[in-house]
Structure formats: C-alpha cells, structure tokens
C-alpha cells in the first residue's frame, strides 16, 4: 500500500521567506525579555509553527489597535519599541502609516505575489477622473484580501465564486458599465477562477483581467488533483483555518475519499475511521498547504505507513472472519429496519446491528436515504467492517451496485454499446459520469465540447457515451461522448442526403459566420447561405443580418452531392424591394424620396430601401441648372413623381419638375377664377 507525497506539498516561497525572517530576527535579537518581536497576526496559518515561535519570543498580535497598545506598554517599561514583522499575507496601507507615525520599526515580509496585487489596485484611481472598479475574487475575511482592499483608491467589490459575481452584478447593473480590473487572491481555486473570468467577460464591457493566482498555488492544486485521480484516499495536511489548504481539500474530495489533518497524531486518534476506508492495494496520496512545515509532512507520511503496515493483516483477518460468520460470503440480504438522515439500519439475520452510511448507500450527493429505500425493503449489501465487541457491522449498497455495474461497463468496452449516465464532476482533463453506480472518466477531448467552451455546461446533465477502455484491476473506465455524437451525426447525414432536394425548406441554426456567408446546421449537415442570399439590400458583412445561434428558415438552392456541399437561400421573394414597389407603387405616384448620390446628369433618390430612382437634371427644376448640386444636397428629402418604371432593367424615373408644373397650373387656374369674379 504505497504512500505518495506530492512534490509541491509544503511551504511556498512567500511563507518560507516570512518564517525565515522571524527565525532570523529572533536569532540576532539582543532583547533579553519577551516579547522579542511582534507579528501582526499569525505569521502563517499553522498552529504548531506559531506556538513554537511564541515560545521563542515572537508574539502574534491580532489587531493594529492591540499592537499599538502593547508597543506603548513596552516603551513605558523601557523595552520598546519592539520590532514588528508584517506577515506574507500583507496589510492595508493604513498599517504602514500607523507604524511610521509611532516610530515603530518593522520588517515587511509580504509575499512578492501579494505586493504585485496591491500595486495593481493602488494604481487605479491615480487621477481624479478615474472611475475604475476593482473586482477582487477571494474571501473578504481573509487577511490577504483585507490587505488588498486597504490599497484600493477606487470602488471595489469582492466575491468568492462566479455565481456570486453574477448575482452581485445583476443587483447593481451600473457596475458592468464601469472601467474594470479584476484580480484574485493568490490562493484562489484555479477552476473557480476560470469560471469567474468567463462570467466577468460576459458581464463587463471594458474589463482588464490580471492573473494573480500564485504559480506555486496553481502547481500545488494541479498536482493534488492529479494525485487524487489515481489515489483511493488523499490526506491533506494543514491548518484548519488555512484558505489554500481548504481549497486542496475541495479539489481532492472531487476524486476520492479525503482526510484533513493538522498533525500526525490526528491519524492515530482517527485510526479506526482511516483503516475502515482502506482495502488491500489501496493507493494513498498526501499533499499539504503552503503553511505546512516539511517535518509535519514527513511525520504524517511515516505514521500513515506504520498504520498501513500494522493494519494490513488485521484488516484481511477481519474480512475472513466476516466470511465465516452465520451469513454466507461477502454479499448479504438485509431488511431495512430504520431510516436516519445520514444512514439506514438493517437486519442481516445475525446478532449484529447492521448499518449503511449514506456515503455507502449512493454515489449521488443530492439523494437522501428515504429517496432510495423504504422501511421494510429487502436489499442486497456487501460487508465492509465487523465489530464483534460492539455488535455492529457496516455494510455498503453502493459498492455492490458498483461491482455489478462495473461488470456491465466491462462488457460494453470496445463493443460500441451506448451507455447513459449523469455527469457528476468536472476534474482535471475531463469529466466524470456515473452509470450503473460506476464513475466513468471522459477526457475533455472526447466530451463533445469545443476546446474553448467550459466543461461545466455538462454538469448534472444526462449524457450518452461508449466505453473505450477499462482497467479491471483499478476499476477504472474511460468513455467517449464524442464517438456517440459522431455516429449520431453520421446517421443524420445519411438521412439528410437521402431526402434532400432543390427547393426543399429546412429550419437550421447558424453555426459560424465568415466574410462571404453564414454556415447553417441543418441537422447533421452544414449548408452555406452566401452573403448575397442573406438580404435584398447591399450589406458589408453577414453579421449585419444574422449571428451565431440564430434559427433560420432556409431553402436548398443547389446541391453538390459529389463534394457534399449545399447552397442555401434565405431571402424571400415577397421581401424583394422591387416586388414591394410593384405592389405598393404605380406610375404617377407622388412619393417622398431621399437623395443618396449625384452625377453630372442627375440625382439618385431612394424611394424605398433597395430601390433608387433617377431624377434627371432636366426634371429637377423649371429653370435651367448647370448641375444637380445647384438645387439638391445628399441626404435631402424631396417630393417626386414616379414617371416611369422598367422592372426588367430595374430602373425608375422620377421628376420634381412635374410636381412644380402641376403646382403652377393649379395656381394659374386659381388666378383665372379670381379674374373671372
């Protein structure tokens, strides 16, 4: 049973630098009394290190107010001022001002990565007109985030997840219109950061993103995720109030059983719980937070190895003992006698009290015991642990189901049989889908999701996949959604090509856009609508008319069966501006037209979008003019009469002069009438 320790486990550069600074100052301190120095807050989130430093004379003070009080006391007693070390998390700007104003010496051990973030936010608002908003991804109660906020000169908001950012922005929509910069806590979860980045890009129009997650943190999280994928149990070492250690716990828990301890003795106190989770051949992984000393990691590794060595035989004997009991074999039939929130009790026909923890009842964390069984149900279980002293036996339904399910998964490997499952987790390199109680790993490249799209869109979705390969020894299986989609697409293509014909209408979705047209998914086959077929009007780019995702009603214009290409039409005959002209206008109609261009022989004016008519220079005025510009300007709206329409050549003749002549004739008639009176 090997125990593998992550290479990146333990102190990061910033933490090591801060701790070394404290030890160095204690070593050369000439002070004969305690305190020899103060740290503003615990130098790192590790109780053992903090206690050791305290015993050497380094006193952690929880607030600036208390620090100043202690410094005053030290001065009055003739021992001050006492040097202060600013820890790796950093502090607000006001702390430096307070220390300077009280003439208190200090050493700044702020991590350089944290200082970079402080500088980024400090540079915003450098001018009175700067209305920049700072978006900070991280825990607002964490000292690092408090320190970063203390360097902000402009408005800021904090959030701990993409969902929280979305809700915050919806409640305050004015934020998304501001110039914005986004940073993160150095120990922020990398997967959640990527979600936050995508969300911010969709919400904020003028956004600059700084990737401020510490590279050591990224490496530690990545290695922990990889180690958890190949381990049966992960042990995460670190302080219970350490942010980065908590994130390691979250990452590892997605792939396997995970135990969080601060020191090796905790393994001994919880040894029974640890051993009951281990079976022969188990792989044990160990990682540690950035505040965990190497000596504690080595102690945990040594203790875990000793536990495994001592318990291996007794664990095997325990299983053999259960085989020899009054019930036969490892599998038993049990009757449900009670249902509690976290477990069920069962009668297995012996003197033992049987129980099944919720974690051993189902793989689905959203289900409760009452969703799975009812009192009085008879179910098949497998024995996990027998305690004859207490008269109890722990059993599992999940493992028995998984065993049967894995046999089905093995049978499907390489056959092309399509299995269905629900996606439960997004892990490094892919997703996990549960089918028949078995977790199947589906690599990102086989998920059917495009490279630039998030795998999270598949979470809790039911998917179909085939099994590409299995590892019977490790109960691992690799599946492919892409293979199923490929076969489905092939079937749709065959059906399409069997039925397609020129003139046939389809409803399709715009899949992509180029400078010369839009590609439309007709259901397994893509067809192209040329830019000239998108509108009766002249357009500069297809995106002027359609966008990706639009649903269009199109018809087949041409088929190239040999090259499997389809040309599509989109614009409708009834929308043809010349058909509109034929329907709504006739020769003699008076219309308001807009001058769009001019030539030496006249001016062109738009009657309706897509149809321009010519006002010949001789038809512009009653008087002789040298050029159209003497009377008209581009953009001017004028009253004209349609004097001729040639639909074959698509030409329309217009006249302003005709209307002027009519007006003069009417005026003459009115004058004659007056004379007659």
ZABAPA-588378 format. One record per atom (N, C-alpha, C): x, z, y. Coordinates in steps of 0.2 Angstrom, whole numbers, plus 5000, padded with zeros to 4 digits. Layout:
XZY;...
***
This chain:
500450004994;500050005000;500450005006;500749945009;501149945014;500849965021;501249995025;501050015032;501449975037;501149935041;501449885045;501349915052;501849925056;501849945063;501949885068;501549875072;501549825077;502249825081;502549765082;503149765086;503149795093;502549775096;502449795103;502149865104;502049905099;501749965100;502250015104;501950055108;502350105112;502450085119;502850125122;503050115129;503150045132;502750035137;502849965141;503449985146;503649925149;504149935154;504049985160;503449985163;503250025168;503150095166;502950115160;502850185158;503550205157;503950165153;504650195151;505050205158;504950165163;505350175169;505050235173;504450255172;504150315176;504350375172;504350375165;504550435162;505350445162;505650395162;506450395163;506550425169;506250405174;506350435181;506250505182;505750535178;505550605178;506150645175;506350615169;506850655165;507550645169;507650595172;508250585176;508250635182;507750645185;507650695191;507750765189;507450775183;507450845180;508250865178;508550815175;509250825173;509650845179;509550815185;510050825190;509750865195;509150895194;508950945199;509351005199;509451025206;509851095207;509351155208;508751135207;508251195208;508251245202;508351305203;508351355198;507651385196;507151365200;506551385198;506051335197;505451355194;504951305193;504451305198;504151255201;504251185199;504951155202;505151105198;505751075200;505551005203;504950985201;504750925204;503950925203;503550885207;502850865206;502750795204;502250785200;502050715199;501250715201;501150665205;500450665207;499950635202;499650675198;499350655192;499850655186;499550655180;499950655174;500350585174;501050595173;501450535174;501250485169;501050495163;500750445158;500150485155;499750445152;499150475148;499350485141;499750535140;499950565134;500150635134;499650675131;499650755132;500350775130;500650755124;501250785122;501850775126;501950715129;502450705134;502350745140;501750745143;501550785149;501750855148;501550885142;501750955140;502450965140;502850925137;503550935137;503850935144;503650885148;503950885155;503750945159;503150975157;502951035161;503351085159;503551095153;504051145150;504651145154;504851085156;505551075159;505551075166;504951085169;504851095176;504551045180;504250995177;503850935180;503150955180;502850975186;502150995186;501750945188;501250925184;500750875186;500150905191;500050875196;499550895201;498950845201;498350875201;497850825200;497550795207;497750815212;497550785219;498050795224;497950745229;498350755235;498250815239;497650835239;497550905243;497850955240;497850965233;498151015230;498951015230;499150955230;499850935231;500150965237;499750955243;500050975249;499951045250;499451075247;499451155247;500051185243;500251155237;500751185233;501451175237;501451115240;502051105244;502151155250;501551165253;501651225259;501851285256;501551305250;501751365247;502451375245;502751315243;503451305241;503951315247;503751285252;504151295259;504151365261;503551395261;503451465263;503851515259;503951495253;504351535248;505051515248;505251465252;505951445253;506151405247;505751375243;505951325238;505751255239;505451245245;505251175246;505651135252;505451075253;504951045249;505151015242;504651015238;504850995231;504750915230;505250885227;505150815227;504550795223;504250735224;503650705221;503750645218;503550635212;503650565209;502950535208;502850475211;502250435210;502250395204;501750405200;501750385193;501650305193;501650275187;501650205186;501050175188;500450215188;499850185190;499750165197;500250195201;500150185209;499650235212;499750235219;499250275223;499050235229;498450255232;498250225238;498750235244;498650195249;499150185254;499150255258;498550285258;498550355262;498950405259;499150405253;499550455250;500250445253;500550385253;501250375256;501250405263;500650395267;500650415274;500650495274;500250525270;500250595269;500950625268;501250595263;501950625261;502450615267;502450555270;502850545276;502750595281;502050605283;501950645289;502150725287;502150745281;502350815279;503050815277;503450765278;504150755276;504250785269;503850755265;503950775258;504350715254;504950725251;505250675248;504950655242;504950585241;504650555235;504950505232;504850495225;505150435222;504550395219;504550325221;503950285219;504150255212;503850275207;503850245200;503350195199;502950175204;502350125202;502650065199;502250045193;502449985189;502549925194;503049885193;503049825197;502449775197;502149775191;501549735190;500949765194;500949825195;500349865199;500549845206;501149855208;501349845215;501149765217;501249725213;501049655214;500349645216;499949685212;499149685214;499049715220;499349775222;499249805228;499449755234;500049725233;500249675238;499749615239;499449595234;498949535234;498349555238;498049615237;497449645240;497649665247;498249685248;498449705255;498549645260;498649595257;498749535261;498149505264;497549525260;496949495263;496749535269;496449495274;496249535280;496749545285;497249495284;497849505289;497649485296;497149445297;496849435303;496149455304;495949465311;495349495312;494749455310;494849385309;494349335307;494249335299;494749365296;494749355288;494249395285;493749365282;493149395279;493149395272;493749395269;493849385262;493649445258;493349435252;493049485247;493549485242;493749555240;494149565234;493749585228;493849545223;493449555216;493949595212;493849655209;494349695205;493949705198;494249675193;494049695186;494449755183;494049805182;494349865180;493949925180;494149985178;493750045178;493850075185;493350085189;493450115196;493650185196;493550215190;493850285189;494550295187;494850235185;495550235183;495950245189;496550285188;496950295194;497250225197;497450185192;497750115194;497250085199;496550075197;496050045201;495950085208;495950145208;495950185214;496450175219;497050165216;497650145220;497650085223;497350035219;497249965222;496749965227;496249995226;495649995231;495950025238;496450075237;496750105243;497250065247;497350005244;497749955248;497349895251;496649895250;496249845252;496049855260;496149795263;495949795270;495249765272;494949735266;494349705267;493849725262;493249695262;492749725257;492949705250;492749745245;492949745238;492349765234;492349735228;491849765223;492249765216;492049815212;492349825205;491849815200;492049795194;491649785189;492049785182;491749805177;492049815170;491949755165;491449715167;491349655162;491049595166;490949545163;490749485166;489949495167;489649525163;488949545164;488849585170;489249635171;489149675177;489349635183;489749585183;489949545189;489349505190;489049475185;488449435186;487849475189;487749535187;487149575190;487349595197;487949615198;488149635205;488049575210;488249515208;488149455212;487449435213;487049445208;486349425209;485949475214;486149535214;485949585218;486149575225;486749555226;487049545233;487249465234;486749425234;486949345234;487449325240;487449365245;487849345251;488649355249;488749385243;489449395241;489749325239;489349285235;489649225232;489749175238;489549185244;489749135249;490349155253;490649215251;491249235255;491849205252;492449195256;493049185253;493249235248;493449225242;493549275237;494249275234;494549325232;495149335227;494949375222;495149365216;495049405210;495649425207;495649495205;496249525202;495949565196;496449595192;496149635186;496649695186;496449745182;496849805180;497349775175;497949805176;498449775172;498349775164;497949825162;497749835155;497049815153;496749775157;496149745156;496049705150;495549705146;495449675140;495449595141;495949565138;496049495139;495449445138;495049465132;494449425131;493949435136;493849495138;493349505143;493549475150;494249475151;494449445157;494349365158;494349335152;494249265151;493449255153;493049295150;492349295152;492249305159;492549355162;492449365169;492649305174;493249275172;493449215175;492949155175;492649145169;492149095169;491549105173;491349165173;490749195176;490849185184;491449205186;491649205193;491649135196;491949085192;492049015194;491348985195;490849005191;490148985191;489749015197;489949075199;489549105205;489849105212;490549095212;490949095219;491149035220;490949005226;491148935228;491848935231;492148985234;492848975237;493249035234;493449025228;493749085224;494549065222;494949115223;495649115221;495749165216;495949145210;496049195204;496749215203;496949275203;497649295201;497649325194;498049305189;498049335183;498549395183;498249455183;498649515184;498749555178;498449535172;498549575166;499249575164;499549635163;500249635161;500349595155;500949565155;501149525149;501249565143;501549625144;501549675139;500949695136;500449705140;499749715138;499449665134;499549605136;499249545133;499649535126;500249545126;500649535119;500349595114;500249655117;500049705113;499349695110;498949675114;498249665112;498249605107;498549555109;498649495104;498849515097;499449545097;499749565091;499249615087;498949665091;498449705087;497949675084;497649625088;497049585085;497249545079;497949515079;498149485073;498249525067;498549585068;498749635063;498049665060;497549675064;496949695062;496549645057;496649585059;496349525055;496649525047;497249555047;497549545040;497549625037;497249665040;497349735038;496649765035;496649815031;496049845029;495849905033;496349935036;496249995040;496749985046;496549995052;497050005058;497050075060;497650095062;497750165065;498050145072;497650175077;497850165084;498050225087;498650235090;498950295092;498950295099;498750355102;498750355110;498250415112;498350425119;497950475122;497250455122;496750505121;496050485121;495850465128;496150485133;495950465140;496450405142;496750365138;497150315139;496750245139;496750215145;496250155145;496550095141;497150085141;497450025137;497350045129;497450105127;497350125120;496650115118;496150135122;495450125121;495250055120;495650005124;495549935123;495749915116;496349945114;496649925107;496149945102;495850005103;495350025098;494749975097;494549955103;493949905103;494149835100;494749815101;494949755098;495049755091;495349805088;495449815081;494849825077;494349865080;493749885077;493349825076;493449765079;493049705078;493249675071;493849685068;494049655062;494149705056;494149765057;494249815051;494149885053;494049925049;494049995050;494650025054;494450065059;494950085064;494950155065;495550195065;495550265066;495950275073;495750315077;496150335083;496350405083;497050415083;497350475083;497850485089;497950545091;498450555096;499150575093;499150615087;499750635084;499650625076;500150635073;500150635065;499750685062;499750745064;499350805061;498650785061;498350745065;497650725065;497550685059;498050645056;497850615050;497850665044;498150715044;498150765039;497450805039;497250825046;496650855046;496050815044;496050745045;495550695043;495750665037;496150695033;496450655027;495950635022;495450675021;494950655016;494550595018;494350595025;494050535028;494450475027;495150485029;495550425028;495650395021;495750445016;495850425009;495150385006;494550415008;493950385006;493850315008;494250295013;494150225016;494750175012;495150205008;495750165006;495650154998;495750094996;495750074989;496450044988;496550034981;497150004979;497349934982;497949924985;498049864988;497949854995;497649914998;497449915005;498049895009;497949865015;498449845020;498349895026;498849935028;498749975034;499149955039;498849945045;499149925051;499149975056;499749985060;499750035065;499950005072;499650025077;499850005084;499750065089;500050055095;499950115099;499950095106;499650135110;499550115118;500250125121;500250105128;500850095132;501150165133;500750215132;500950285134;501150325128;501250295122;501450325116;502150325115;502550385114;503250385113;503350355106;503950325105;504150305098;504150355093;504350415095;504450475090;503750485087;503150485091;502550495088;502350435083;502450375085;502350315081;502650325074;503250345074;503650355068;503350415064;503150465067;502850525063;502250495060;501750465064;501150435061;501350385055;501750345056;501950295050;502250335044;502650385045;502850425040;502350465036;501950495040;501350535037;500850495033;500750435036;500250395033;500550365026;501150355026;501550335020;501450385015;501550445017;501550505012;500850515009;500350505014;499650515011;499550465006;499750405007;499550345003;499950364996;500550384996;500950394990;500650454986;500450504990;500150564986;499450554983;499050514987;498350504985;498250444981;498750404980;498550344976;498350354969;498750404965;498550414959;497850454958;497750504963;497150544963;496550504964;496650454969;496050404970;495950364964;496450344960;496250304954;495950344949;496150404948;495850454944;495150474945;495050474952;494350484954;493850434952;494050364953;493650314951;493550314943;494150324939;494050334932;493550384930;493550444934;493150494932;492350474933;492250434939;491550414940;491350364935;491850324932;491650284926;491350324920;491650384919;491550424913;490950464914;490650464920;490050514921;489450484917;488850524919;488250514915;487950444916;488150414922;487950344924;488450294922;488250234920;488750194917;489050144922;489750144922;490050094926;490050114933;490250064937;490350074945;489650064948;489250014945;488650004948;488050054945;487650074950;487150114948;486450094951;485850114948;485250104951;485050174954;484750174960;484650234963;483950224967;483650284967;482950284971;483050324978;482850284983;482850314990;482450374990;482750434992;482350494992;482250525000;482750495004;482650515011;483050465016;482750465022;483050415027;483150455033;483850455035;484050485041;484350435046;484450455053;484650405057;485350365055;485750405052;486450375050;486650365043;486150385039;486250375031;485550385028;485650365021;485050375017;485250425011;484850465008;484950495002;484650464996;484950464990;484650434984;484750484978;484350464973;484350504967;484650454962;485250464959;485550424954;485450444947;485050504946;484950524939;485450574936;485850604941;486350654939;486250714943;486650764942;486550824946;486850814953;487150764955;487450744961;486950724966;487050744973;486650714978;487050654981;486650594980;486950534982;486750524989;487250494993;487050475000;487450405001;487150365006;487450305008;487450305016;488050305019;488150305026;487850235028;487650235035;487350175037;487850115037;488550135038;489050085038;489150055032;488950085026;488950065019;488350035017;487850035022;487150005020;487049935022;487449915028;487349855030;487949835035;488049765035;488549745040;488249735047;487649735048;487349715054;487249785058;487649785064;487549845068;486949865071;486549805072;485849815075;485349845071;485449845065;484949875060;484949945059;484349975058;484350055057;484150055049;484250115046;484150125039;483450105037;482950125041;482250105040;482050035040;482549995043;482449925043;482649895037;482949925033;483249905027;482949925020;482749995020;482450025014;481850065016;481450075011;480950125012;480950185007;480750235008;480750295004;480350274997;480750284992;480450264985;480750204982;481050164987;481350094984;481850114979;481950064974;482450064969;482950014971;483650034972;484149984974;484749994970;485149944970;485749944966;486349964971;486750004969;487350034973;487950034969;488550044973;489150054969;489450114972;489750154967;490050224969;490750214973;490750254978;491350254982;491750314981;491450374981;491850434981;491350484978;491650524973;491350584969;491650644971;491250694973;491450764975;491050814970;491450824964;491050874960;491050944962;491450964967;491451034969;490851044974;490750994978;490150994982;489550964979;489650934974;489050904970;488750844974;489150804977;488950744981;489350684978;489050624980;489350564978;489150514984;489650474986;489550424992;489550364988;489050324990;488950254987;488850204993;488850134991;488850084995;488350024993;487950004997;487549944995;487849884998;488149895004;488549835007;489049805003;489449844999;490049824995;489749784989;489249814986;488949774980;488649714982;488249704988;488049644991;488549594992;489149624995;489649584997;490049554991;490049594985;490349564979;489949514976;489349514976;488849464974;488949404978;488849424985;488949364990;489549324990;490149364988;490749334988;490849284982;490449304977;490449254971;490149194973;489549204977;489149144979;489649094983;489949134988;490449094993;490949064989;491249094984;491749064980;491549004976;490949004974;490648944970;490548884975;490448904981;490248854986;490848814989;491448844988;492148824990;492248754988;492348704993;492548644991;492048594988;491348624987;490848584984;490448544990;490548564996;490048535001;489448575002;489248624998;488648654999;488648695006;488048685009;487948715016;487648785015;488048825018;487848895018;487548915025;487148965026;486948985033;487149055034;487349075040;487549145042;487449155049;487549215051;487449235058;488149255061;488349225067;488949245070;488949315073;489449355070;489449425072;489949445077;490549405077;491149425081;491449365083;491749375089;492249325091;492949355091;493449325087;494049355086;494649305088;495249325088;495749285089;495749225085;495749165088;495749105084;495149075081;494549115082;493949085079;493349135080;492949135075;492349175075;492249205067;491849255067;491649275060;490849275059;490649245054;489949235052;489849265046;489249305045;489049345039;488549305035;488749295029;488249255024;488249295018;487649315015;487649355009;488049415009;488149445015;488549505016;489249495016;489449435017;490149415017;490349385024;490949415026;491149385033;491649325031;491449275034;491749205034;492149195040;492749185040;493149165046;493049085047;492849075053;492849005055;493348985061;493848955060;494348945066;493948905071;494248915077;493948885083;493948805083;494448785080;494448705079;493948685074;493648725070;493148705065;492448735067;492348765073;491748795076;491248745078;491448685080;491048635083;490948645090;491348695093;491348705100;491948665104;491848635109;492348605113;492948645115;493548625115;494148665117;494048705123;493748675128;493648715135;493048755135;492648755130;492048795130;492148865127;491748915129;491848985126;491548985119;491849025114;491549035108;491049085108;490949125113;490449175114;489749145114;489649085115;489049055115;488749055108;489149065103;488849065096;488749135094;488849185098;488749255096;488049265094;487849295088;487149315086;486749255085;487049195084;486749135083;486749115075;486249085073;486249065066;486648995065;487148995061;487448935060;487548905053;487648845052;487748815045;488448795044;488748805039;489448795038;489548775030;490148745029;490348745022;490948785021;491148805015;491748845013;492348795012;492848795016;493448755014;493948785009;494048855010;494448885005;494348965005;494548994999;494449064998;495049094996;495149154997;495649194994;495349254990;495249244984;494949284979;495249354979;495849364980;496249424979;496049474986;496049434991;495949474998;495149465000;494749434996;494049424998;493949395005;494349345006;494349315012;494149235011;493749215016;493449145015;493549115022;493649045022;493749005028;493148955028;492748945033;492248905033;492348855039;491848805039;491848755044;491148735046;491048745053;490348715055;490448645057;491048625059;491248555061;491048505056;491248525049;491148475044;490348465043;489948515044;489248505043;488948465049;489148475055;488948435061;489148365060;489748355057;490048285056;489548245051;489348285045;488848255040;488248245043;487948285047;487348285051;487348225056;487948215059;487948155064;487948095060;488348095054;488348035050;487648015048;487248055046;486648045044;486148015049;486248045055;485848025061;486047955063;486747945063;486947875064;486747825060;486747835053;486447785048;485747775050;485347825051;484647815053;484547775059;484947795064;484847755070;484947685070;485547665066;485747595066;485247555061;484847595057;484347565053;483747545057;483647585062;482947575066;483047545072;483647535075;483747515082;483647445083;483347425089;483247355090;483147345098;483347285101;483247275108;482547285110;482547325116;481947345119;481647405117;481947435112;481647505109;481847555114;481347605116;481447655120;481647725117;482147755120;482347825117;482347875123;482347935121;482547995126;483148015124;483648025129;484348045127;484548095132;485148125131;485448165135;486148145138;486248145144;486848125147;487448165145;487948135141;488448165138;489048165142;489248115146;489848105150;489748055155;490148055161;490048005166;490747975168;490747915169;491347885171;491247845177;491747815180;491647775186;491147715185;491147685179;490747625178;490047635175;489947695173;489247715170;489247775167;488647795163;488447855160;488347845153;488647895149;488547885141;488047935139;487547915136;486947945134;486947955126;486848025124;486748035117;486048025115;485947975110;485347955108;485147995102;485548045100;485448075093;485848055088;486548065089;487048045084;487447985086;487147945091;487447885093;487447885101;488047865104;488047865111;487947795113;487547785119;487447725122;487647725129;487847665132;488047675139;487547635144;487447675149;487047645155;487547625160;487647555161;488047535166;487847555173;488347565178;488147585185;487647545188;487647475186;487147435189;486447445186;486447475181;485747485177;485447555179;485847595183;485547665185;485047665191;485147615195;484747615201;484647545204;484047535207;483947465210;484347465217;484547525219;484947525225;485747525224;486047505229;486847505228;487047575228;487447595223;487747665223;488447665222;488847715224;489547715224;489747745217;489447785214;489647815208;489047835204;489047835197;488447855193;488247925195;488647975197;488448045198;488048045204;487947995208;487447995213;486747995211;486647975204;485947965201;485848015196;486348025191;486248075186;486848125185;486748175181;487348225180;487348235172;487848265170;487948285163;487348335161;487048325156;486448365154;485748345155;485748295160;485048265162;484748225156;484148235155;483748195150;483448135153;483648075150;483448015152;482947975147;482547935150;482147885146;482447825147;482747795142;483147735142;482847685137;483047615138;482847565133;483547525131;483447495125;484047465122;484047395125;484647375129;484747305132;485047265127;485547285124;486047245120;486347285114;486447255109;486747285103;487347255100;487847285100;488447255097;488547295090;488247275085;488247305078;488947305075;489347255076;490047255073;490447305076;490447315083;490847365086;490447435087;489847435084;489447495085;489347515092;489147475097;489047485104;488347475106;488147515110;487447505113;487447505120;487147445123;487047445130;486347465132;486247515137;485547535139;485347525146;484747515147;484447505153;484047575155;484047585162;483747645164;483247635170;483347585174;482947575180;482347535178;481747555180;481147525178;480947465183;480547415180;480347365184;479947385190;479447425189;478947445194;479347485200;479947505199;480347535204;480747485208;480747425206;481147365209;480847355216;481347365221;481047365228;480747295230;480947245226;480647185228;479947175225;479747215219;479147225216;478647265221;479047315224;478647365229;478447315235;478947275237;478747235243;478147185241;478247155235;477647105233;476947145233;477047205231;476347245230;476147275237;476547295241;476347335247;476347295254;476747235254;476847195260;476647125259;476447095264;476247015264;476546985271;476546915271;476746885277;476246895282;476546915288;476146935294;476047005295;476347045290;476347125291;476747145296;476547195300;476947225305;477247285302;477947295302;478247355300;478747385305;478947445303;479547475307;480147465303;480647435305;481247415302;481847455305;482347465301;482947495304;483547455304;483847435310;484447395310;485047425306;485247385301;485847405297;486447365298;486447305300;487047265302;486947215306;487447185309;487347125314;487847075312;487647005314;488146955313;488046915319;488346855320;488346815326;487646775326;487346765320;486646735320;486046775320;486146845320;485546885320;485746955317;485246995316;485247065314;484947075307;485147115303;484847135297;484547205297;483847205295;483547275296;483247285289;483247355288;482947375281;482247385282;481847355278;481147365278;480947425273;481147425267;481147475263;481847485259;482047545257;482647545253;482747495248;483247455249;483447405244;483247335246;482847325252;482647265254;482747265262;483247215264;483347205271;483047135273;482847125279;482647065281;483047045287;483046975289;483446945294;483046935300;483246965306;482946945312;483446895315;483246835315;483646785318;483746795325;484346775328;484446785335;483946755340;483646705337;483146675341;482446715341;482446755336;481746795335;481846865338;482346885342;482546955344;482146965351;482146915355;481946915362;481546855365;481146865369;480846805373;481346765377;481846805379;482346775383;482946755379;483346705382;483946685378;484546745378;484846755373;485346805372;485946775369;486546805371;487146775368;487346805361;487146865360;487246895354;486746955352;486646975346;486147025345;486247085348;486947105349;487147165352;486847175359;486647125362;486447125369;485747165369;485447165364;484747195363;484747255358;485047245353;485047295347;485647335346;485547395342;486147435340;486047455333;486547455329;486447485322;486147555322;485647565318;485347625317;484647625321;484547575325;483947575330;483347555325;482747585326;482147565323;481747525328;481547465325;481147415329;480547395325;480047375329;479447345326;479547275325;479447245319;479547175317;478947155313;478847085313;478347055309;478647015304;478347025298;478646985292;478346915293;478846865294;478646795295;478746755289;479146775284;479246735278;479546775272;479346765266;479646795260;479846745255;480446745253;480646705247;480846745241;480446765237;480546815231;481046785226;481146715226;481646685221;482346695224;482446685230;483046695233;483146765236;482646805236;482646875238;482846875246;482446835250;482546835257;481946845261;482046885266;481446905270;481646885278;481146845281;481246835288;480846875292;481146905298;480746955302;480846925309;480346945313;480346925320;480046985325;480446995330;480247045335;479946995341;480146935341;479846895347;479146875346;478946875339;478246865338;477746915340;477946975340;477647035342;477547035350;478147015353;478147005360;477746955363;477646895360;477246845361;476546865361;476346895355;475646925354;475446975360;475947015362;475847065367;475747025374;476046975375;476046935382;475346895382;475146875376;474546835375;473946885376;474046945374;473446995375;473447005382;473947015385;474047035392;473746985397;473846915395;473546855399;472846855398;472546875392;471846875391;471546925395;471846985395;471547045399;471547025407;472146995409;472146975416;471646925418;471446875413;470946825414;470246855415;470146905411;469546935411;469446975417;469946995420;469947035426;469746985432;470046925432;469946875437;469246845437;468946845431;468346825430;467846865433;467946925433;467546985436;467546975444;
***
